[in-house]
Amino acid sequence: MKRTIAGLLGSFIILVFWTGGSWADQAEVIETIGSGEINWSKGIITAKGSGAPPKKAKNIAQARLMAERAALTDARRNLLELLKGVRVDATTYVENHIAKSDEIRLQAEGLIQGSTEIKKMRRYLSDGAIEVTVAMNLSGDFLALMFSLPKALPTTKPPASPLPLAPQKPSESTLTFPPEKKVEVPPAEKPEVRAEEKPAIKPESPKPESKPLLADLPPYTGLVVDTRGLNMRAALIPKVLDDKGLELYQGMYVPPGKAAQSGLALYSKDLTAAQTNPRVGKNPLTVKGFKVNPGNPSDIILSSEEAKRVSPFTQKGTFLEECKVMIVID
């Protein structure tokens, strides 16, 4: 039942994004792959497919229906290939997970079958063929699947079991005498501690800095991270780090269910479009990225000054917990 509701909600979101989206379409981050595209600004992937009417159709209605089915099958096949090319982070693609697990592949194929056709983009060609476009939301059930994957798969093989020993004839001693009893050895007495000797006192570890109360925080409604000029790569699971490499966003305070429902972040090519996106509210906090992680260009590193502005919101009950984040890229 939950999956059905999530599927209907995903279809509704796709239709709203496709018919609305007047907040700077020219600033959208779109990655074209083959016959489809990844729209990182809407969190949607789309693919086209076509089908021709069979010659053995009994009538025009049957021919059109069979052409439609063939077009949808072709489009969803293309959508699956496109899905494999979606970046989970800058170094991992969906295909890497599908190739390692048949269970993940079957779940991904099931989600593809629930993709939605964008009716207004259907085309009827002069030879009777039909071209359709199907779309799938990258958040929801699919992103929940990505969050459920193990962080790292084991790379070492288990040790080989020893070879069985050849059967031996029992000796006379084993038949004549009972098994020996284990002799319990009393534990050695602990040395007496002299009165003048005192145990060493371990130094106390520094206590973590307490977060300010929610009522004391500035009234920001979202976060906009400007990474233009840093060659940042859009991905499903980006991270925002401070100058010491500690996570500011995508941390433990972000509920996986909430992140899967709305996505961790959306992307834009225009700063103004990002700042006015309904996702981040009317008063977003805007910070400038310092650099990206060389080993993972989907991880944004902030300077110490910018990190101090974001750090107070890395707790429950803030806009970061609601995933109200936009990222501006080239």
N, C-alpha and C positions, 0 to 999 in steps of 0.2 A: 504493500500500500504506500509506504514511504517513497519507494523508488518511482511509483506511478506519479505521485504528487510532485516529486523532484523533476521528473521528465516533463510534466505539463508546465511547471514553473520555468524550466529551461526553454521550452518552446515559446512561452509568452515573452521571456526576456529577449530572445532572438528577434521576435517580431517587433517588439518595442524599439530595440536598437536599430533595426533595419528601416523602420518607417520614421523614427525620430532622428536623433543624431545630428541636429542642425547646429551643434555647438562647435563648429570648426572641423568639418569633414576633411578639409585640406591638411589638417594637422595630424591625421590618423597615421599610426605606424602599421603599415601593411607589408607583409612579406609574401611574395608570390613564389609558389613552388608548383611546377607542372601545371595541371589544369585547375589548381585551387589556390587559396591564399589564407594566410594567418593574419587576422586583424587583432593586433595586440592592444589596440585602443578600446576595443569592445569585448575582447576575450572570446572571440568566435572564430571558428575555421569554416570555410566554405569550399565546395568542390562541384564541378559540373560533370554531367554525364549525358549521353544521348542514346536513343534507341530508334531503330527503324521498324516499320510495320512488316510483319512476315507475309510472304507471298501466298501462303496457304490459309490466310484468314477468311472466314466465311462471309464477313460483311465489314463495312467501314468502322462500325462501332467496336467490333472485336479487334480490328487492326490497330485502332488508336489505343485501346486499352492495353494491348500487348506491347505496343511501342512505348507506352508510358511506364509499364513495369520494367522493361528492358533499360530504359533511361535511368530510372531510380536505382536499379541494381548497379549500373555502370557508375553512377555518381557516388554511391556509397562505397564502391570498391576504390574509387579514386580518393574518397575522403579518408579511408583507412590508410592508404599510402601516405597521404598528407599528414595524418596524425602521427605517423612514425617519425616524421621530421620535425615535430614540435620539441623545442628545448625545455627540459625540466629545469636544468640550470645550464650554465655556459659550457659545461663539459659532458653533460649527459642528455641523451635524446630518448624519447618514448620508445623508439625502436630497440634501444639497448635493454630495456626492461622486458619488452615483448619477446625478444629473442631468447631471454634467459628463462622464461616461465610460460608454459602453455596455459596456466590458469589466468595469468594477466592478459595473454593474447585473447582468450575466449571472452573475458570481461570487456576488453576493448572492442571486440567485434560486436558484442551485444549492445554496447553503447552506440556504436555506429548505426546499428539497425534502428535505433530510436531517434536518429537525426531527423530534422524537420526540413521539408521542402519550402523554399521561398517562392510562393505561388506567382507573385508578380514578375518573377524573372524567368518564368517558363516561356519557351519559344517553340512555335509550330513552324517547321520548315516546309518548303515548297514540295519536297518529295515525300511528304507524309511523316517524316521523322520528327521526333520530339527531343528538345534539349531542356534539361532541368538543372536546378541548382539546389543543393542540400546544405544545411548548416548545422553545426553542433557547438554547444556552449562548452568552453574549456573548464569552467568552474562546475560546481555541483558534484554529481556522481563521479565524473572523470577525475577531477582534482582530488577528491576524497580517496580515489584509488591510488593516485600518486603519493599522497601523504601516508598511506598505509604500507608502502613498500619498505623493506628493510634498508637501513642506511648503507650497509655494506654486506656483500655476499661473501661467505667463507672462501678463501683461496687455497687453503692447505688441504691435502687429502688425509683421511683418517689412517692411522697406522694399520699395516697389514696384519691379519690374525696369524699367530704362529702355526706352523705345520703340525699336524697330529703326530705324536710319537708312536713308534712301532710297539705293539703289545708285547709285554714281557711276562714270563712265567713267575708266579709268586714264589719267593724264597721261603725256606723253612722257618726262618725267624719271624716272618710276618704271620705265619700260621700258628706258631707255638706261643708267642708272647703277645700280650695285649698291648695296645698303643700306649706310649709313654704319656704320663700326665705332665701338663705344663707346670713348671715351678714358678710361683709368684715371687718376685724379688721385691722386698719392701723398698719404697722410695727413699732416696738418700735424704738425710736430715738437712734442713736448710741451715746455713751458717747463721750464727747469732749476729744481730746488728748491734754494734756498739752504740752507746748512748750519744756519743759525740758525732756519729755519722748520721747525716740527714739526706733523704732522697732529693735528687736534683729537681728543681721546679721548672717545668716547661714554660717557655714564654707564651703568653696569650696571643692567639692570632687576631689580626686587626678585624674589627667588626665592619660589615658592609655599611656603606653610607645609606641612611634612611631616605626614602623618597618623600618629597613634600606632599602635603595633603592635597587631595583633588580640588578642594575649595580654594587653595592658594595658587593654583596653576593659571597661567594666562588663558583667556577664553578662545583658544584655537579650536577649529573644527576638523582639521585634517592636516596632512603632510604632503608637500610638494618637494621632490628632490630633483634639482636641476643638474643633469650629468652631461650636458652638451659639451662636446670637445674631448670627452674622456673615452670615446669608443665603447660605451657600455652596450651590452647585448641583452635584448629582451628575453625573458624566460618566465616560466610558470612560478618558480620559487626563487625570487631574488632575495638578497639580504642587504641590510644597511648596518655597517660596522663603524666603530669609533677608530681613532688613530692608533689604538693599542690592539685592534683586532677583535674587540668584544662586541657581541651582537647588541644592536639597539632595536632592530626590527626583525621579525620572524623568530622572536624568542619564545620562551615558555609561557609568557602571559597572553599570547595570541592563541585562542582555542582553535584546534585543528578543524572542528566543525564549522566555525565561523569563517575561517580562511578558505575552506573548501567551498562554502556556499557563495561567497562573493569574490573569491580570488584575492591573492595577497596584494596585488597592485595592478593598475592599468597604466598604459603608456601614451605619450603624446610627443609630437615634434615641436609644439609651440608652448611657450611658458604661460602665456595669457590663457590659452585654451585649457591648460591643466589647472590653473588657479581658479577658473570659473566653472570647472566640471562639477556637477552636483555631487559627485562621489566625495569630494573633500569639503563640502559645505561652503558657507559664505566667508569664512575667515580662516583660511589655511595658513599654516606655518610653512614658509618657503626657505629651504636651505640649499647651499651650493655644494655639490660633491667635490671632494678633493682629488680622488683618483679611484680607479677600480682595482680589485684584487688581481694581480698578474696571473695567478693560477686559476682564477674563475672570474671572468669579466662581467658576470651578473651580480657580483658582490660590490656594493658601493662603499667606499671608505670616506668618512667625513673628517675634516680637520678637528682639532681639539675644541676650537671655539664653536663650530657648528654642532659638534657632538654634545656640548654642554646645553645647547638650546633644545635638543631632542631628548636627552637623557631623562628629564623629569616626567616625560610621558610614557616611559617604558614600564608601565604598570597597569594593572587591571582597572577598568573603568574609564580609560581614556580613548581618544579616537584611534590610537594604534591598535587597541584590542578589537576595534570595529573594522580594521583593515581599510581605513579611509586614507589611502595613499595613492598618489600619482607620481610617475617618474617621467621626466622629460629627457628624451634621447635625440641624437642626431638623425 
